[in-house]
Amino acid sequence: MISPVSSALSAISAYQKRMDVTADNVANIETDRFKKSRVNMEEGENGGVKTSIQRIDTPGMTKEVMRGTSLDETESSNVDLAEELTDMMTTKAGYTANAKTLKTQNEMLGNLFDILG
């Protein structure tokens, strides 16, 4: 069985990875042929959070680009800014909730030590 502190730390680490992947997606929104990624989170061993990164291979929009004197077609990235911003908000909420768990645990231990001391 995993302790609440270990569980919260595991979740915070997973949410940090999720935020890093989302930031990478946003940074590459204008990069032609870039494929966005997603972090899948699931229960790991002993109740922790296990993550895996998945590349999403849906096609981006086709656009025409001038290369020298010729007009070529290229694929833009498949990143949707609205989707990424929504993902950032839910990631922040999960991160904050787990940080609050750690803060509460710390306060409870402080109170216990005050009572015992």
Buried (B, 14 or more C-beta within 10 A) or exposed (E): EBEBEEBBBBBBBBBBBBBBBBEBBBEBBEEEEBBBBBBEBEEBEEEBBEBEEEEEEEEBEEEEEEEEEEEEEEBBBBBBEEEBEEBBEEBEEBBEEBBEBBEEBEEEEEEEEEEEE
